[in-house]
């Protein structure tokens, strides 16, 4: 059963070494993410599942201890998914590497950790089924859900300006803050893809996991500093 969830964005810029001189601009976002992870620990889960968008190489499961890094961005920072020795030869996709960094900052030891890289094309029904499967059974499960909103909020955004982006992000932020599983399930996957909203599939997995859980949501952060929607929310 799902006992808590935290929703965080996954830009590598969350890692100060990656952001370099721009790091202070995201101090508020980092603080909100760390507060959200603390809510997960307070729920005393039996296991933590970390979800995040991934390309084909990073899709699928990643056991505790899987290593990741930001070396492809020119930064000598290595992370792991929870404690333990490195597991296997695969590296964490970037979204889960950011999650690993957040867990490392909080010295996560509340429960064993596993990761799941999610493809952008995973259709909504399969996302919902995946979420239900993750929390089936009697163990207490917490989810750390990584994913960004649209990348089309301004002219300088990665996806350029799209007038539909602000409305999409507003509804996603409202649904995440209200723990509204129905609204998350109803997000338009095609529109999300056009707006480069990488969080759509992980959010819909959360929707499946949260069905009937009776959790209350709180939106901790909602901003688009680089033309990309960044939301932080907790369900508890």
Secondary structure, 3 states (H helix, E strand, C coil): CEEEEEEECCCHHHCHHHHHHHHHHHHHHHHHHHHHHHHHHHCCCCEEEEEEECCCCCCEEECCCCEEECHHHCCCCEEECCCCCCCCCCCCCHHHHHHHHHHHHCCCCCCEEEEEEECCCCCHHHHHHHHHHHCCCCCCEEEEEECCCCCCCCCCCCCCCCCCHHHHHHHHHHHHHHCCHHHHHCCCHHHHHHCCCCCHHHHHHHHHHHCCCCCCEEEEEEECCCCCCEEEEEEC
